[in-house]
Amino acid sequence: MSQPEQRRILRTAIPGPRSQELHARRRQEVAGGFGIAVPVFVDRAGGGVVVDVDGNHLIDLASGIAVTSVGAADPTVVDRVARQAERFTHTCFMVTEYDGFVEVAAALNRLTPGDHDKRTALFTTGAEAVENAVKIARAATGRPAVVALGHAYHGRTLLTMSLTAKNVPYKEGFGPFAAEVYRVPSPYPYRWPGGPEKAAEEGLAALRDTVQSQIGAHNVAAIIVEPIQGEGGFIVPPAGYLRGVQEFAAEHGIVFIADEIQTGFGRTGAMFACDHEGVVPDLVTTAKALAGGLPLAAVTGRAEIMDAVAPGGIGGTYAGNPVACAAALGALETIERDSLVERARAIEAAVLPRLEALRESCASVGDVRGRGAMLAVEFVRPGSTDPAPETARAVAEACHRAGVITLVCGTYGNVIRLLPPLVIDFDLLADGVGVLEAAVREAS
Ligand SMILES: *Cc1c(COP(=O)(O)O)cnc(C)c1O
């Protein structure tokens, strides 16, 4: 099946009648706890386009939350998945072995930051990778505590929800939370009290102070950091912060975990976001874009840390499912063969100046930031830095009505984030950004 036409086409209002009908049925059948960004039902998708059941072609600036970097129907992924599904769909890697698991591990050992001896463990979801990274760090250090940042997002399971900073909707009503989780301020440049130029130094001072005075460095197993914070608002840490965390962790025998689940595999214009600063974490968690849309996640890191867990200590029935591994090998092949890391940089070059022009001309745009194809606009009440979630919502809804899928994020719900597939056609991208610009001007 060929790719859908790479053009924005509106045949009905969004959502159209067929989507509305299916959505009404969903309300009767599906648990209400699932949110929805754009209530359209999908018929097919590929490249930078999502085709709904009413025949509308929407421009995809979300990639299913940074998952379909190679598109939602990449031929290399589809072909490898089909061939693997014919051979076998499952054995459980803890029952009998298969080569795809080992090949994905080798690829991650090769691609992740640092050229030290590495091992990889595969899992199914991002949250599961984060949980296991913490388990591995605890086993390797014999220590209990984990330090996470303000504005962090690490998942929805008990431990990862506890590591996540934002209460509504992720934590409200779901306590009590996991013990031995400590939080230090995120060095959020736009909102750092002493100004952006102080954020790295003061953020690191706060980390050192919390670890030494409130926890005791000898009790800390791990510090976990998203090298660009995702759900929290696409917050790019100030230069030097990640390196400072790495050095502090190394000094005290603390495992430095980089959660690259949203930032990984070229998204930010480097294979991993840590690469922008030459930072080498002890453990890296990956998921999302790893397998071109199939569920697969990983922890990759220093062999001596990874191997601290005795056989049987980590795993999972579906961990490293063979079809998902085939998809990952296809996605990684496409990313490397088609130079999608460079493409992410080209997307930044095409889009960021247009967003910066919006910041200059619209008082409701407080900040514009991001790297590669992970870009964001933060909305404020004009003349202040007070968050304006209602503006972000209005802009997102205007985009959706015009056939452009955008997502809101941020602790204050006032950030629009752009996560186009890295393979998106540049005319399509320009059209999508034009719709966003018009929506921002209208809302301002
Ligand atoms: C999405 C995400 C997770 C959780 O991944 P799931 O597959 O949804 O469990 C963890 N960390 C970060 C940084 C993420 O963006």
The ligand as a Gaussian input file, in Angstrom:
#p B3LYP/6-31G(d) Opt

LIG

0 1
 C        6.741000       8.852000      27.418000
 C        7.814000       8.924000      28.421000
 C        7.960000       7.937000      29.410000
 C        6.987000       6.797000      29.572000
 O        6.923000       5.960000      28.460000
 P        5.672000       4.973000      28.283000
 O        6.029000       4.143000      27.093000
 O        4.469000       5.845000      28.057000
 O        5.558000       4.192000      29.536000
 C        9.041000       8.032000      30.270000
 N        9.930000       9.040000      30.173000
 C        9.816000      10.009000      29.241000
 C       10.846000      11.083000      29.167000
 C        8.749000       9.997000      28.343000
 O        8.616000      10.974000      27.442000

